[in-house]
């Protein structure tokens, strides 16, 4: 699921890779092997998976333009969000 980029207002920036859109929810059809691993026949069953990236929502809420900043573990950066 995509939303209009909240950093640039949909005009295009490095956060949205110039598209004006940001993905906040990944989704798709699961691999047939996952169905088999759950004990079902993959010719009879299909599954759809989705999820919200908490890190992406945090970027939107706090105006963080680069998601990698969250994972670098820099205490100076992270201390802003107590």
Biopython code that builds the backbone (N, CA, C, O; Angstrom):
import numpy as np
from Bio.PDB.StructureBuilder import StructureBuilder

atoms = [
    (1, "UNK", "N", (0.848, -1.162, 0.000)),
    (1, "UNK", "CA", (0.000, 0.000, 0.000)),
    (1, "UNK", "C", (0.898, 1.229, 0.000)),
    (1, "UNK", "O", (1.836, 1.317, 0.792)),
    (2, "UNK", "N", (0.620, 2.151, -0.861)),
    (2, "UNK", "CA", (1.398, 3.371, -0.980)),
    (2, "UNK", "C", (0.564, 4.578, -0.544)),
    (2, "UNK", "O", (-0.664, 4.580, -0.631)),
    (3, "UNK", "N", (1.277, 5.597, -0.074)),
    (3, "UNK", "CA", (0.648, 6.876, 0.240)),
    (3, "UNK", "C", (1.476, 7.973, -0.411)),
    (3, "UNK", "O", (2.630, 7.753, -0.777)),
    (4, "UNK", "N", (0.897, 9.128, -0.552)),
    (4, "UNK", "CA", (1.634, 10.272, -1.064)),
    (4, "UNK", "C", (2.768, 10.596, -0.100)),
    (4, "UNK", "O", (2.570, 10.586, 1.115)),
    (5, "UNK", "N", (3.942, 10.881, -0.624)),
    (5, "UNK", "CA", (5.120, 11.136, 0.201)),
    (5, "UNK", "C", (4.871, 12.319, 1.136)),
    (5, "UNK", "O", (4.510, 13.412, 0.700)),
    (6, "UNK", "N", (5.071, 12.073, 2.425)),
    (6, "UNK", "CA", (4.847, 13.128, 3.411)),
    (6, "UNK", "C", (6.056, 14.041, 3.565)),
    (6, "UNK", "O", (5.952, 15.100, 4.185)),
    (7, "UNK", "N", (7.197, 13.651, 3.014)),
    (7, "UNK", "CA", (8.397, 14.466, 3.100)),
    (7, "UNK", "C", (8.342, 15.600, 2.073)),
    (7, "UNK", "O", (8.613, 16.758, 2.391)),
    (8, "UNK", "N", (7.985, 15.244, 0.836)),
    (8, "UNK", "CA", (7.994, 16.251, -0.239)),
    (8, "UNK", "C", (6.598, 16.655, -0.698)),
    (8, "UNK", "O", (6.459, 17.496, -1.586)),
    (9, "UNK", "N", (5.569, 16.069, -0.107)),
    (9, "UNK", "CA", (4.207, 16.395, -0.510)),
    (9, "UNK", "C", (3.825, 15.829, -1.871)),
    (9, "UNK", "O", (2.905, 16.330, -2.519)),
    (10, "UNK", "N", (4.530, 14.786, -2.307)),
    (10, "UNK", "CA", (4.209, 14.140, -3.577)),
    (10, "UNK", "C", (4.934, 14.717, -4.776)),
    (10, "UNK", "O", (4.656, 14.328, -5.911)),
    (11, "UNK", "N", (5.864, 15.644, -4.544)),
    (11, "UNK", "CA", (6.581, 16.272, -5.661)),
    (11, "UNK", "C", (7.763, 15.445, -6.151)),
    (11, "UNK", "O", (8.191, 15.585, -7.297)),
    (12, "UNK", "N", (8.297, 14.575, -5.275)),
    (12, "UNK", "CA", (9.444, 13.744, -5.629)),
    (12, "UNK", "C", (10.681, 14.176, -4.876)),
    (12, "UNK", "O", (11.105, 15.327, -4.980)),
    (13, "UNK", "N", (11.268, 13.258, -4.115)),
    (13, "UNK", "CA", (12.481, 13.534, -3.345)),
    (13, "UNK", "C", (13.276, 12.241, -3.200)),
    (13, "UNK", "O", (12.889, 11.208, -3.746)),
    (14, "UNK", "N", (14.372, 12.296, -2.475)),
    (14, "UNK", "CA", (15.182, 11.083, -2.306)),
    (14, "UNK", "C", (14.471, 10.042, -1.435)),
    (14, "UNK", "O", (14.716, 8.845, -1.589)),
    (15, "UNK", "N", (13.607, 10.474, -0.537)),
    (15, "UNK", "CA", (12.888, 9.526, 0.318)),
    (15, "UNK", "C", (11.918, 8.661, -0.481)),
    (15, "UNK", "O", (11.758, 7.476, -0.188)),
    (16, "UNK", "N", (11.278, 9.236, -1.475)),
    (16, "UNK", "CA", (10.320, 8.485, -2.299)),
    (16, "UNK", "C", (10.924, 8.088, -3.644)),
    (16, "UNK", "O", (10.226, 7.604, -4.535)),
    (17, "UNK", "N", (12.224, 8.299, -3.774)),
    (17, "UNK", "CA", (12.958, 7.979, -5.014)),
    (17, "UNK", "C", (12.384, 8.708, -6.219)),
    (17, "UNK", "O", (12.368, 8.183, -7.332)),
    (18, "UNK", "N", (11.911, 9.931, -5.978)),
    (18, "UNK", "CA", (11.427, 10.778, -7.057)),
    (18, "UNK", "C", (10.048, 10.450, -7.573)),
    (18, "UNK", "O", (9.587, 11.078, -8.526)),
    (19, "UNK", "N", (9.370, 9.479, -6.971)),
    (19, "UNK", "CA", (8.060, 9.060, -7.475)),
    (19, "UNK", "C", (6.899, 9.842, -6.862)),
    (19, "UNK", "O", (5.828, 9.931, -7.463)),
    (20, "UNK", "N", (7.103, 10.410, -5.666)),
    (20, "UNK", "CA", (6.012, 11.081, -4.967)),
    (20, "UNK", "C", (5.188, 10.142, -4.109)),
    (20, "UNK", "O", (4.212, 10.564, -3.490)),
    (21, "UNK", "N", (5.578, 8.842, -4.064)),
    (21, "UNK", "CA", (4.827, 7.837, -3.319)),
    (21, "UNK", "C", (5.753, 7.083, -2.371)),
    (21, "UNK", "O", (6.929, 6.872, -2.669)),
    (22, "UNK", "N", (5.201, 6.676, -1.211)),
    (22, "UNK", "CA", (5.944, 5.886, -0.238)),
    (22, "UNK", "C", (5.155, 4.623, 0.096)),
    (22, "UNK", "O", (3.942, 4.674, 0.301)),
    (23, "UNK", "N", (5.853, 3.491, 0.148)),
    (23, "UNK", "CA", (5.206, 2.241, 0.530)),
    (23, "UNK", "C", (5.206, 2.140, 2.051)),
    (23, "UNK", "O", (6.257, 2.241, 2.684)),
    (24, "UNK", "N", (4.024, 1.939, 2.636)),
    (24, "UNK", "CA", (3.956, 1.772, 4.086)),
    (24, "UNK", "C", (3.488, 0.373, 4.477)),
    (24, "UNK", "O", (3.653, -0.031, 5.628)),
    (25, "UNK", "N", (2.911, -0.364, 3.545)),
    (25, "UNK", "CA", (2.490, -1.735, 3.819)),
    (25, "UNK", "C", (2.934, -2.624, 2.668)),
    (25, "UNK", "O", (2.569, -2.393, 1.515)),
    (26, "UNK", "N", (3.722, -3.640, 2.988)),
    (26, "UNK", "CA", (4.084, -4.623, 1.979)),
    (26, "UNK", "C", (2.998, -5.686, 1.912)),
    (26, "UNK", "O", (2.350, -5.985, 2.916)),
    (27, "UNK", "N", (2.800, -6.258, 0.728)),
    (27, "UNK", "CA", (1.797, -7.302, 0.595)),
    (27, "UNK", "C", (2.088, -8.151, -0.634)),
    (27, "UNK", "O", (2.832, -7.741, -1.525)),
    (28, "UNK", "N", (1.496, -9.329, -0.670)),
    (28, "UNK", "CA", (1.658, -10.197, -1.828)),
    (28, "UNK", "C", (1.223, -11.623, -1.538)),
    (28, "UNK", "O", (0.854, -11.968, -0.415)),
    (29, "UNK", "N", (1.277, -12.439, -2.581)),
    (29, "UNK", "CA", (0.927, -13.846, -2.489)),
    (29, "UNK", "C", (2.114, -14.597, -1.902)),
    (29, "UNK", "O", (3.258, -14.350, -2.282)),
    (30, "UNK", "N", (1.843, -15.510, -0.978)),
    (30, "UNK", "CA", (2.920, -16.275, -0.349)),
    (30, "UNK", "C", (3.463, -17.339, -1.304)),
    (30, "UNK", "O", (2.809, -17.710, -2.278)),
    (31, "UNK", "N", (4.646, -17.812, -1.011)),
    (31, "UNK", "CA", (5.286, -18.862, -1.771)),
    (31, "UNK", "C", (4.531, -20.174, -1.537)),
    (31, "UNK", "O", (4.160, -20.461, -0.399)),
    (32, "UNK", "N", (4.293, -20.980, -2.581)),
    (32, "UNK", "CA", (3.583, -22.253, -2.408)),
    (32, "UNK", "C", (4.236, -23.188, -1.381)),
    (32, "UNK", "O", (3.546, -23.995, -0.758)),
    (33, "UNK", "N", (5.546, -23.085, -1.202)),
    (33, "UNK", "CA", (6.230, -23.920, -0.212)),
    (33, "UNK", "C", (5.740, -23.616, 1.209)),
    (33, "UNK", "O", (5.718, -24.505, 2.060)),
    (34, "UNK", "N", (5.350, -22.369, 1.463)),
    (34, "UNK", "CA", (4.827, -22.019, 2.784)),
    (34, "UNK", "C", (3.500, -22.730, 3.047)),
    (34, "UNK", "O", (3.225, -23.144, 4.174)),
    (35, "UNK", "N", (2.691, -22.868, 2.016)),
    (35, "UNK", "CA", (1.406, -23.572, 2.150)),
    (35, "UNK", "C", (1.663, -25.039, 2.477)),
    (35, "UNK", "O", (1.020, -25.610, 3.358)),
    (36, "UNK", "N", (2.618, -25.650, 1.750)),
    (36, "UNK", "CA", (2.965, -27.054, 1.988)),
    (36, "UNK", "C", (3.523, -27.231, 3.396)),
    (36, "UNK", "O", (3.189, -28.202, 4.075)),
    (37, "UNK", "N", (4.368, -26.307, 3.840)),
    (37, "UNK", "CA", (4.943, -26.392, 5.184)),
    (37, "UNK", "C", (3.883, -26.315, 6.280)),
    (37, "UNK", "O", (4.110, -26.772, 7.400)),
    (38, "UNK", "N", (2.737, -25.745, 5.960)),
    (38, "UNK", "CA", (1.640, -25.669, 6.927)),
    (38, "UNK", "C", (0.718, -26.885, 6.840)),
    (38, "UNK", "O", (-0.288, -26.963, 7.545)),
    (39, "UNK", "N", (1.071, -27.832, 5.970)),
    (39, "UNK", "CA", (0.299, -29.067, 5.868)),
    (39, "UNK", "C", (-0.870, -29.014, 4.905)),
    (39, "UNK", "O", (-1.770, -29.850, 4.986)),
    (40, "UNK", "N", (-0.875, -28.045, 3.991)),
    (40, "UNK", "CA", (-1.971, -27.923, 3.022)),
    (40, "UNK", "C", (-1.468, -28.197, 1.607)),
    (40, "UNK", "O", (-0.269, -28.130, 1.337)),
    (41, "UNK", "N", (-2.386, -28.500, 0.727)),
    (41, "UNK", "CA", (-2.071, -28.747, -0.679)),
    (41, "UNK", "C", (-1.950, -27.402, -1.397)),
    (41, "UNK", "O", (-2.915, -26.640, -1.458)),
    (42, "UNK", "N", (-0.767, -27.112, -1.939)),
    (42, "UNK", "CA", (-0.541, -25.808, -2.587)),
    (42, "UNK", "C", (-1.292, -25.673, -3.916)),
    (42, "UNK", "O", (-1.409, -24.567, -4.444)),
    (43, "UNK", "N", (-1.804, -26.788, -4.468)),
    (43, "UNK", "CA", (-2.625, -26.696, -5.681)),
    (43, "UNK", "C", (-4.052, -26.281, -5.340)),
    (43, "UNK", "O", (-4.788, -25.795, -6.199)),
    (44, "UNK", "N", (-4.437, -26.478, -4.080)),
    (44, "UNK", "CA", (-5.805, -26.163, -3.650)),
    (44, "UNK", "C", (-5.879, -24.845, -2.890)),
    (44, "UNK", "O", (-6.912, -24.175, -2.918)),
    (45, "UNK", "N", (-4.800, -24.463, -2.211)),
    (45, "UNK", "CA", (-4.811, -23.282, -1.351)),
    (45, "UNK", "C", (-3.825, -22.221, -1.823)),
    (45, "UNK", "O", (-2.764, -22.541, -2.359)),
    (46, "UNK", "N", (-4.183, -20.959, -1.619)),
    (46, "UNK", "CA", (-3.309, -19.799, -1.835)),
    (46, "UNK", "C", (-3.412, -18.931, -0.591)),
    (46, "UNK", "O", (-4.394, -19.009, 0.147)),
    (47, "UNK", "N", (-2.406, -18.111, -0.361)),
    (47, "UNK", "CA", (-2.442, -17.224, 0.804)),
    (47, "UNK", "C", (-1.928, -15.843, 0.413)),
    (47, "UNK", "O", (-1.064, -15.697, -0.452)),
    (48, "UNK", "N", (-2.475, -14.857, 1.066)),
    (48, "UNK", "CA", (-2.101, -13.462, 0.848)),
    (48, "UNK", "C", (-1.536, -12.940, 2.161)),
    (48, "UNK", "O", (-2.160, -13.100, 3.210)),
    (49, "UNK", "N", (-0.375, -12.325, 2.116)),
    (49, "UNK", "CA", (0.262, -11.824, 3.336)),
    (49, "UNK", "C", (0.430, -10.314, 3.241)),
    (49, "UNK", "O", (0.647, -9.768, 2.159)),
    (50, "UNK", "N", (0.327, -9.645, 4.387)),
    (50, "UNK", "CA", (0.547, -8.196, 4.432)),
    (50, "UNK", "C", (1.051, -7.798, 5.807)),
    (50, "UNK", "O", (0.942, -8.563, 6.765)),
    (51, "UNK", "N", (1.591, -6.621, 5.895)),
    (51, "UNK", "CA", (2.067, -6.127, 7.181)),
    (51, "UNK", "C", (2.477, -4.672, 7.114)),
    (51, "UNK", "O", (2.877, -4.176, 6.060)),
    (52, "UNK", "N", (2.378, -4.001, 8.230)),
    (52, "UNK", "CA", (2.771, -2.597, 8.330)),
    (52, "UNK", "C", (4.176, -2.533, 8.911)),
    (52, "UNK", "O", (4.458, -3.152, 9.938)),
    (53, "UNK", "N", (5.043, -1.794, 8.262)),
    (53, "UNK", "CA", (6.390, -1.598, 8.777)),
    (53, "UNK", "C", (6.387, -0.499, 9.831)),
    (53, "UNK", "O", (6.215, 0.676, 9.507)),
    (54, "UNK", "N", (6.578, -0.881, 11.092)),
    (54, "UNK", "CA", (6.576, 0.095, 12.179)),
    (54, "UNK", "C", (7.655, 1.147, 11.952)),
    (54, "UNK", "O", (7.458, 2.320, 12.270)),
    (55, "UNK", "N", (8.791, 0.732, 11.405)),
    (55, "UNK", "CA", (9.865, 1.677, 11.134)),
    (55, "UNK", "C", (9.437, 2.725, 10.111)),
    (55, "UNK", "O", (9.810, 3.892, 10.231)),
    (56, "UNK", "N", (8.671, 2.328, 9.120)),
    (56, "UNK", "CA", (8.194, 3.283, 8.106)),
    (56, "UNK", "C", (7.196, 4.277, 8.697)),
    (56, "UNK", "O", (7.217, 5.464, 8.373)),
    (57, "UNK", "N", (6.336, 3.778, 9.553)),
    (57, "UNK", "CA", (5.360, 4.661, 10.201)),
    (57, "UNK", "C", (6.085, 5.672, 11.096)),
    (57, "UNK", "O", (5.712, 6.844, 11.141)),
    (58, "UNK", "N", (7.125, 5.212, 11.810)),
    (58, "UNK", "CA", (7.913, 6.119, 12.651)),
    (58, "UNK", "C", (8.571, 7.204, 11.797)),
    (58, "UNK", "O", (8.616, 8.365, 12.203)),
    (59, "UNK", "N", (9.076, 6.840, 10.632)),
    (59, "UNK", "CA", (9.680, 7.831, 9.729)),
    (59, "UNK", "C", (8.661, 8.887, 9.317)),
    (59, "UNK", "O", (8.971, 10.077, 9.273)),
    (60, "UNK", "N", (7.460, 8.450, 9.021)),
    (60, "UNK", "CA", (6.411, 9.394, 8.628)),
    (60, "UNK", "C", (6.029, 10.305, 9.786)),
    (60, "UNK", "O", (5.883, 11.515, 9.614)),
    (61, "UNK", "N", (5.869, 9.716, 10.968)),
    (61, "UNK", "CA", (5.448, 10.488, 12.135)),
    (61, "UNK", "C", (6.470, 11.544, 12.526)),
    (61, "UNK", "O", (6.107, 12.681, 12.829)),
    (62, "UNK", "N", (7.754, 11.173, 12.521)),
    (62, "UNK", "CA", (8.800, 12.075, 12.990)),
    (62, "UNK", "C", (9.542, 12.795, 11.876)),
    (62, "UNK", "O", (10.503, 13.514, 12.149)),
    (63, "UNK", "N", (9.121, 12.622, 10.627)),
    (63, "UNK", "CA", (9.744, 13.321, 9.510)),
    (63, "UNK", "C", (11.172, 12.879, 9.229)),
    (63, "UNK", "O", (11.996, 13.681, 8.791)),
    (64, "UNK", "N", (11.470, 11.608, 9.477)),
    (64, "UNK", "CA", (12.805, 11.070, 9.210)),
    (64, "UNK", "C", (12.885, 10.730, 7.725)),
    (64, "UNK", "O", (12.106, 9.918, 7.225)),
    (65, "UNK", "N", (13.819, 11.347, 7.031)),
    (65, "UNK", "CA", (13.873, 11.188, 5.574)),
    (65, "UNK", "C", (14.632, 9.949, 5.120)),
    (65, "UNK", "O", (14.495, 9.545, 3.965)),
    (66, "UNK", "N", (15.426, 9.335, 5.989)),
    (66, "UNK", "CA", (16.207, 8.155, 5.606)),
    (66, "UNK", "C", (16.026, 7.068, 6.660)),
    (66, "UNK", "O", (16.494, 7.215, 7.789)),
    (67, "UNK", "N", (15.355, 5.984, 6.301)),
    (67, "UNK", "CA", (15.025, 4.908, 7.235)),
    (67, "UNK", "C", (16.273, 4.265, 7.833)),
    (67, "UNK", "O", (16.211, 3.693, 8.921)),
    (68, "UNK", "N", (17.394, 4.354, 7.141)),
    (68, "UNK", "CA", (18.629, 3.737, 7.635)),
    (68, "UNK", "C", (19.109, 4.387, 8.931)),
    (68, "UNK", "O", (19.826, 3.755, 9.707)),
    (69, "UNK", "N", (18.731, 5.622, 9.171)),
    (69, "UNK", "CA", (19.132, 6.306, 10.403)),
    (69, "UNK", "C", (18.631, 5.569, 11.654)),
    (69, "UNK", "O", (19.290, 5.581, 12.694)),
    (70, "UNK", "N", (17.476, 4.939, 11.543)),
    (70, "UNK", "CA", (16.896, 4.212, 12.670)),
    (70, "UNK", "C", (17.765, 3.018, 13.050)),
    (70, "UNK", "O", (17.896, 2.696, 14.232)),
    (71, "UNK", "N", (18.352, 2.368, 12.071)),
    (71, "UNK", "CA", (19.088, 1.120, 12.301)),
    (71, "UNK", "C", (20.579, 1.303, 12.544)),
    (71, "UNK", "O", (21.265, 0.330, 12.857)),
    (72, "UNK", "N", (21.095, 2.506, 12.412)),
    (72, "UNK", "CA", (22.525, 2.731, 12.644)),
    (72, "UNK", "C", (22.901, 2.641, 14.121)),
    (72, "UNK", "O", (24.061, 2.397, 14.453)),
    (73, "UNK", "N", (21.924, 2.836, 15.011)),
    (73, "UNK", "CA", (22.177, 2.720, 16.445)),
    (73, "UNK", "C", (22.927, 3.905, 17.038)),
    (73, "UNK", "O", (23.519, 3.785, 18.110)),
    (74, "UNK", "N", (22.910, 5.039, 16.362)),
    (74, "UNK", "CA", (23.575, 6.240, 16.868)),
    (74, "UNK", "C", (22.722, 6.833, 17.994)),
    (74, "UNK", "O", (21.625, 7.335, 17.749)),
    (75, "UNK", "N", (23.225, 6.774, 19.214)),
    (75, "UNK", "CA", (22.484, 7.244, 20.378)),
    (75, "UNK", "C", (22.096, 8.709, 20.285)),
    (75, "UNK", "O", (21.042, 9.101, 20.785)),
    (76, "UNK", "N", (22.932, 9.525, 19.652)),
    (76, "UNK", "CA", (22.605, 10.958, 19.503)),
    (76, "UNK", "C", (21.356, 11.144, 18.677)),
    (76, "UNK", "O", (20.511, 11.980, 18.997)),
    (77, "UNK", "N", (21.233, 10.372, 17.619)),
    (77, "UNK", "CA", (20.032, 10.457, 16.774)),
    (77, "UNK", "C", (18.814, 9.902, 17.502)),
    (77, "UNK", "O", (17.759, 10.534, 17.535)),
    (78, "UNK", "N", (18.969, 8.712, 18.085)),
    (78, "UNK", "CA", (17.829, 8.038, 18.724)),
    (78, "UNK", "C", (17.325, 8.763, 19.971)),
    (78, "UNK", "O", (16.147, 8.651, 20.310)),
    (79, "UNK", "N", (18.207, 9.511, 20.668)),
    (79, "UNK", "CA", (17.800, 10.197, 21.893)),
    (79, "UNK", "C", (16.776, 11.302, 21.641)),
    (79, "UNK", "O", (16.146, 11.776, 22.587)),
    (80, "UNK", "N", (16.599, 11.714, 20.413)),
    (80, "UNK", "CA", (15.596, 12.736, 20.067)),
    (80, "UNK", "C", (14.175, 12.240, 20.306)),
    (80, "UNK", "O", (13.261, 13.048, 20.475)),
    (81, "UNK", "N", (13.975, 10.933, 20.324)),
    (81, "UNK", "CA", (12.638, 10.353, 20.288)),
    (81, "UNK", "C", (12.259, 9.670, 21.602)),
    (81, "UNK", "O", (11.586, 8.639, 21.585)),
    (82, "UNK", "N", (12.674, 10.220, 22.721)),
    (82, "UNK", "CA", (12.339, 9.653, 24.038)),
    (82, "UNK", "C", (10.913, 9.911, 24.393)),
    (82, "UNK", "O", (10.460, 9.506, 25.464)),
]
sb = StructureBuilder()
sb.init_structure("model")
sb.init_model(0)
sb.init_chain("A")
sb.init_seg("    ")
for serial, (resi, resn, name, xyz) in enumerate(atoms, 1):
    if name == "N":
        sb.init_residue(resn, " ", resi, " ")
    sb.init_atom(name, np.array(xyz, "f"), 0.0, 1.0, " ", f" {name:<3s}", serial, name[0])
structure = sb.get_structure()
